[in-house]
């Protein structure tokens, strides 16, 4: 499993973190991407800003797509 997928799965399992990221994405999409990269680093994963953007753009999960649609301007 690649680092982006591992990060996604870790975030998806933490409802509070998911909600926090979603709220942040509504107001600060670019900051959210930076936060995702920082979260990956904290977990020992190597993920670039571009990898995060590419991964999110390819998501097919309806709930995640909603996040993308709301945060599209910064992604």
GROMACS elastic network, one bead per residue, 0.5 to 0.9 nm:
[ bonds ]
;  ai    aj funct       b0    kb
    1     4     6  0.83159   500
    1     5     6  0.63148   500
    1     6     6  0.64877   500
    2     5     6  0.54505   500
    2     6     6  0.62840   500
    2     7     6  0.87730   500
    3     6     6  0.50021   500
    3     7     6  0.61136   500
    3     8     6  0.85358   500
    3    40     6  0.78165   500
    3    45     6  0.56920   500
    3    46     6  0.63476   500
    3    47     6  0.62783   500
    4     7     6  0.51743   500
    4     8     6  0.61573   500
    4     9     6  0.86806   500
    4    40     6  0.81387   500
    4    45     6  0.82220   500
    4    46     6  0.83155   500
    4    47     6  0.63130   500
    4    48     6  0.89553   500
    4    51     6  0.70012   500
    4    52     6  0.65241   500
    4    55     6  0.66575   500
    5     8     6  0.50021   500
    5     9     6  0.61606   500
    5    10     6  0.86172   500
    5    55     6  0.78874   500
    6     9     6  0.52105   500
    6    10     6  0.62308   500
    6    11     6  0.86842   500
    6    40     6  0.87389   500
    6    45     6  0.81852   500
    7    10     6  0.51313   500
    7    11     6  0.61802   500
    7    12     6  0.84919   500
    7    36     6  0.81359   500
    7    39     6  0.78401   500
    7    40     6  0.60506   500
    7    43     6  0.80951   500
    7    45     6  0.76589   500
    7    47     6  0.87025   500
    8    11     6  0.52117   500
    8    12     6  0.59783   500
    8    13     6  0.86753   500
    9    12     6  0.50277   500
    9    13     6  0.63179   500
    9    14     6  0.89444   500
   10    13     6  0.54218   500
   10    14     6  0.67903   500
   11    14     6  0.52744   500
   11    15     6  0.75767   500
   11    16     6  0.89811   500
   11    17     6  0.63981   500
   11    18     6  0.59219   500
   12    15     6  0.66678   500
   12    17     6  0.81600   500
   12    18     6  0.62548   500
   13    17     6  0.86859   500
   13    18     6  0.81381   500
   14    17     6  0.53976   500
   14    18     6  0.61355   500
   14    19     6  0.86998   500
   15    19     6  0.60982   500
   15    20     6  0.84896   500
   16    19     6  0.51876   500
   16    20     6  0.61010   500
   16    21     6  0.86233   500
   17    21     6  0.60917   500
   17    22     6  0.84876   500
   18    21     6  0.52273   500
   18    22     6  0.61470   500
   18    23     6  0.86868   500
   19    22     6  0.50427   500
   19    23     6  0.61736   500
   19    24     6  0.85453   500
   20    23     6  0.52254   500
   20    24     6  0.61635   500
   20    25     6  0.85638   500
   21    24     6  0.50201   500
   21    25     6  0.59901   500
   21    26     6  0.87212   500
   21    32     6  0.64704   500
   21    35     6  0.83824   500
   21    36     6  0.84633   500
   22    25     6  0.50383   500
   22    26     6  0.64866   500
   22    32     6  0.84350   500
   22    67     6  0.62992   500
   22    70     6  0.88253   500
   22    71     6  0.84639   500
   23    26     6  0.53578   500
   23    27     6  0.70290   500
   23    28     6  0.86285   500
   24    27     6  0.54487   500
   24    28     6  0.55374   500
   24    29     6  0.68497   500
   24    31     6  0.77338   500
   24    32     6  0.61482   500
   25    28     6  0.50583   500
   25    30     6  0.77066   500
   25    31     6  0.76586   500
   25    32     6  0.55790   500
   25    33     6  0.83411   500
   25    67     6  0.74983   500
   25    68     6  0.85875   500
   25    70     6  0.75014   500
   25    71     6  0.53827   500
   25    72     6  0.89561   500
   25    74     6  0.83204   500
   26    29     6  0.64899   500
   26    67     6  0.82142   500
   26    70     6  0.61703   500
   26    71     6  0.56457   500
   27    31     6  0.89068   500
   27    71     6  0.80638   500
   28    31     6  0.52711   500
   28    32     6  0.61979   500
   28    33     6  0.88992   500
   28    71     6  0.80018   500
   28    74     6  0.74525   500
   29    33     6  0.64381   500
   29    34     6  0.88194   500
   29    70     6  0.89573   500
   29    71     6  0.54636   500
   29    72     6  0.76271   500
   29    73     6  0.71468   500
   29    75     6  0.66362   500
   30    33     6  0.52118   500
   30    34     6  0.64594   500
   30    35     6  0.86602   500
   30    71     6  0.87811   500
   30    73     6  0.86651   500
   30    74     6  0.50454   500
   30    75     6  0.68175   500
   31    34     6  0.50217   500
   31    35     6  0.60774   500
   31    36     6  0.86080   500
   31    74     6  0.85753   500
   32    36     6  0.61513   500
   32    37     6  0.86711   500
   32    74     6  0.88398   500
   33    36     6  0.50246   500
   33    37     6  0.63826   500
   33    38     6  0.86985   500
   33    49     6  0.64172   500
   33    52     6  0.68271   500
   33    53     6  0.74516   500
   33    74     6  0.84564   500
   33    75     6  0.78630   500
   34    37     6  0.51303   500
   34    38     6  0.62748   500
   34    39     6  0.86547   500
   34    48     6  0.89429   500
   34    49     6  0.67901   500
   35    39     6  0.60688   500
   35    40     6  0.85518   500
   36    40     6  0.61878   500
   36    41     6  0.86639   500
   36    47     6  0.84931   500
   36    49     6  0.82929   500
   36    52     6  0.74703   500
   37    40     6  0.50988   500
   37    41     6  0.63438   500
   37    42     6  0.87820   500
   37    45     6  0.87605   500
   37    46     6  0.79122   500
   37    47     6  0.58467   500
   37    48     6  0.63054   500
   37    49     6  0.64316   500
   37    52     6  0.74259   500
   38    41     6  0.50334   500
   38    42     6  0.62561   500
   38    43     6  0.87273   500
   38    47     6  0.87334   500
   39    42     6  0.50589   500
   39    43     6  0.64042   500
   39    44     6  0.88194   500
   39    45     6  0.84628   500
   40    43     6  0.51319   500
   40    44     6  0.63581   500
   40    46     6  0.63636   500
   40    47     6  0.63339   500
   41    44     6  0.50164   500
   41    45     6  0.52112   500
   41    46     6  0.61018   500
   41    47     6  0.75220   500
   42    45     6  0.73979   500
   43    46     6  0.88262   500
   47    50     6  0.82366   500
   47    51     6  0.61047   500
   47    52     6  0.67802   500
   48    51     6  0.50657   500
   48    52     6  0.63222   500
   48    53     6  0.87027   500
   49    52     6  0.51825   500
   49    53     6  0.62911   500
   49    54     6  0.86420   500
   50    53     6  0.50707   500
   50    54     6  0.60285   500
   50    55     6  0.84404   500
   51    54     6  0.50903   500
   51    55     6  0.59487   500
   51    56     6  0.84960   500
   52    55     6  0.51456   500
   52    56     6  0.60975   500
   52    57     6  0.84863   500
   53    56     6  0.52713   500
   53    57     6  0.60700   500
   53    58     6  0.87015   500
   53    75     6  0.59983   500
   54    57     6  0.51275   500
   54    58     6  0.63547   500
   54    59     6  0.89442   500
   54    75     6  0.89406   500
   55    58     6  0.52723   500
   55    59     6  0.64749   500
   56    59     6  0.52935   500
   56    60     6  0.89114   500
   56    64     6  0.77762   500
   56    65     6  0.79613   500
   56    68     6  0.69244   500
   56    75     6  0.85732   500
   57    60     6  0.86612   500
   57    65     6  0.81358   500
   57    68     6  0.72062   500
   57    75     6  0.82347   500
   58    65     6  0.89230   500
   59    62     6  0.82709   500
   59    64     6  0.67495   500
   59    65     6  0.64879   500
   59    68     6  0.87838   500
   60    63     6  0.87132   500
   60    64     6  0.74134   500
   60    65     6  0.65315   500
   61    64     6  0.53145   500
   61    65     6  0.60483   500
   61    66     6  0.87335   500
   62    66     6  0.62579   500
   62    67     6  0.88298   500
   63    66     6  0.51473   500
   63    67     6  0.66586   500
   63    68     6  0.88979   500
   64    67     6  0.50688   500
   64    68     6  0.63672   500
   64    69     6  0.87167   500
   65    69     6  0.60876   500
   65    70     6  0.86110   500
   66    69     6  0.50656   500
   66    70     6  0.62591   500
   66    71     6  0.85458   500
   67    70     6  0.52683   500
   67    71     6  0.60631   500
   67    72     6  0.82143   500
   68    71     6  0.50703   500
   68    72     6  0.54274   500
   68    75     6  0.78177   500
   69    72     6  0.51743   500
   69    73     6  0.85501   500
   70    73     6  0.79128   500
   71    74     6  0.60443   500
   71    75     6  0.66887   500
   72    75     6  0.51332   500
